[in-house]
Amino acid sequence: MTQKKKVVLAYSGGLDTSVAIKWMQEKHNMDVIALTIDLGTEKDLKPVEEKALKIGAGKSIIIDAKEVFVYYFIFPALQAGALYEKSYLLSTALGRPLIAKLLVDTAMSEGASAVAHG
């Protein structure tokens, strides 16, 4: 029997990524590692981790990336005046490269062959 391939899923705890766990398991026979990245949420992420495991993720990881996000992404963006309509910080867009990097880093450390997001 061949070993299942692993995938690291950027997991938010929402409907889309929760369905994605089961879909990747059932349709693609993959072991799913749910990765939740904290870029500054005020909510407790422990329930998100527990939900991923309850749905069927083989492993659930939370990475606290707030300091890295602020220091390497938010501060430089503010210094550059990167505001939408001169008012709104582009925090969602600024977070995407860091999320991608952490997905790949986690995939490499976990021996996963793929990354996914919802």
Kinemage of the C-alpha trace (Angstrom):
@kinemage 1
@onewidth
@group {chain A} dominant
@subgroup {mainchain}
@vectorlist {calphas} color= white
{ca met a 1} P 0.000 0.000 0.000
{ca thr a 2} L 1.332 3.437 -0.901
{ca gln a 3} L 1.755 6.073 1.749
{ca lys a 4} L -0.736 8.943 1.609
{ca lys a 5} L 0.619 12.267 0.422
{ca lys a 6} L 0.480 15.129 2.883
{ca val a 7} L -0.919 18.581 2.187
{ca val a 8} L -0.643 21.679 4.372
{ca leu a 9} L -3.890 23.651 4.263
{ca ala a 10} L -4.090 27.323 5.245
{ca tyr a 11} L -6.958 26.799 7.666
{ca ser a 12} L -9.201 29.602 8.933
{ca gly a 13} L -11.852 27.513 10.631
{ca gly a 14} L -14.491 28.784 8.216
{ca leu a 15} L -16.798 26.756 6.006
{ca asp a 16} L -14.581 26.649 2.903
{ca thr a 17} L -11.428 25.386 4.560
{ca ser a 18} L -13.388 23.024 6.809
{ca val a 19} L -14.998 21.414 3.763
{ca ala a 20} L -11.574 21.355 2.077
{ca ile a 21} L -10.209 19.055 4.796
{ca lys a 22} L -12.766 16.350 4.032
{ca trp a 23} L -12.615 16.958 0.275
{ca met a 24} L -8.835 16.474 0.126
{ca gln a 25} L -9.107 13.357 2.268
{ca glu a 26} L -11.975 11.749 0.368
{ca lys a 27} L -11.310 12.873 -3.211
{ca his a 28} L -7.508 12.902 -3.191
{ca asn a 29} L -6.667 10.436 -0.399
{ca met a 30} L -4.392 12.964 1.334
{ca asp a 31} L -3.377 13.490 4.939
{ca val a 32} L -4.275 17.079 5.798
{ca ile a 33} L -2.236 19.284 8.110
{ca ala a 34} L -4.288 22.350 9.060
{ca leu a 35} L -2.155 25.468 9.475
{ca thr a 36} L -3.635 28.540 11.146
{ca ile a 37} L -1.481 31.660 11.109
{ca asp a 38} L -2.096 34.408 13.649
{ca leu a 39} L -1.318 37.774 12.067
{ca gly a 40} L -3.021 39.730 14.823
{ca thr a 41} L -6.436 38.340 15.566
{ca glu a 42} L -7.792 39.043 19.003
{ca lys a 43} L -9.726 35.785 19.193
{ca asp a 44} L -8.512 32.589 20.809
{ca leu a 45} L -7.391 30.206 18.070
{ca lys a 46} L -7.540 27.049 20.210
{ca pro a 47} L -11.152 26.337 19.091
{ca val a 48} L -10.020 26.645 15.451
{ca glu a 49} L -7.287 24.083 16.096
{ca glu a 50} L -9.763 21.753 17.819
{ca lys a 51} L -12.277 22.102 14.978
{ca ala a 52} L -9.681 21.094 12.374
{ca leu a 53} L -8.839 17.959 14.347
{ca lys a 54} L -12.517 17.132 14.928
{ca ile a 55} L -13.240 17.404 11.198
{ca gly a 56} L -10.382 15.034 10.461
{ca ala a 57} L -7.096 16.872 10.002
{ca gly a 58} L -4.231 14.615 11.003
{ca lys a 59} L -2.488 17.534 12.638
{ca ser a 60} L -3.344 21.149 13.411
{ca ile a 61} L -0.669 23.808 13.816
{ca ile a 62} L -1.006 27.421 14.945
{ca ile a 63} L 1.826 29.831 14.173
{ca asp a 64} L 2.014 33.171 15.969
{ca ala a 65} L 3.395 35.433 13.231
{ca lys a 66} L 2.318 38.798 14.660
{ca glu a 67} L 5.807 40.131 15.381
{ca val a 68} L 7.192 39.128 11.985
{ca phe a 69} L 4.125 40.556 10.243
{ca val a 70} L 4.345 43.917 11.984
{ca tyr a 71} L 8.123 44.296 11.720
{ca tyr a 72} L 8.671 43.118 8.134
{ca phe a 73} L 5.348 43.969 6.480
{ca ile a 74} L 3.255 46.546 8.359
{ca phe a 75} L 6.023 48.985 9.379
{ca pro a 76} L 7.607 49.086 5.889
{ca ala a 77} L 4.164 49.564 4.312
{ca leu a 78} L 3.398 52.464 6.641
{ca gln a 79} L 6.806 54.010 5.952
{ca ala a 80} L 6.101 53.743 2.230
{ca gly a 81} L 2.645 55.283 2.597
{ca ala a 82} L 0.962 52.138 1.262
{ca leu a 83} L -2.641 53.003 2.015
{ca tyr a 84} L -5.727 52.341 -0.075
{ca glu a 85} L -7.477 55.623 -0.878
{ca lys a 86} L -5.050 57.290 1.551
{ca ser a 87} L -6.975 55.817 4.479
{ca tyr a 88} L -6.914 52.039 4.729
{ca leu a 89} L -3.951 49.847 5.575
{ca leu a 90} L -3.637 46.947 3.155
{ca ser a 91} L -3.181 44.372 5.925
{ca thr a 92} L -5.012 41.524 4.191
{ca ala a 93} L -2.995 41.909 1.009
{ca leu a 94} L 0.214 42.444 2.980
{ca gly a 95} L -0.330 39.194 4.865
{ca arg a 96} L -0.508 36.980 1.766
{ca pro a 97} L 3.253 36.673 1.109
{ca leu a 98} L 3.932 35.777 4.745
{ca ile a 99} L 1.140 33.197 4.740
{ca ala a 100} L 2.549 31.654 1.552
{ca lys a 101} L 6.047 31.510 3.042
{ca leu a 102} L 4.832 29.885 6.248
{ca leu a 103} L 2.776 27.359 4.267
{ca val a 104} L 5.847 26.331 2.282
{ca asp a 105} L 8.096 26.283 5.363
{ca thr a 106} L 5.591 24.073 7.189
{ca ala a 107} L 5.176 21.788 4.178
{ca met a 108} L 8.923 21.294 4.016
{ca ser a 109} L 9.278 20.605 7.745
{ca glu a 110} L 6.296 18.209 7.752
{ca gly a 111} L 7.334 16.361 4.585
{ca ala a 112} L 4.230 17.478 2.697
{ca ser a 113} L 4.120 17.434 -1.085
{ca ala a 114} L 1.536 20.200 -1.504
{ca val a 115} L 0.037 23.330 0.012
{ca ala a 116} L -3.544 24.537 -0.314
{ca his a 117} L -5.774 27.432 0.698
{ca gly a 118} L -9.503 28.070 0.649
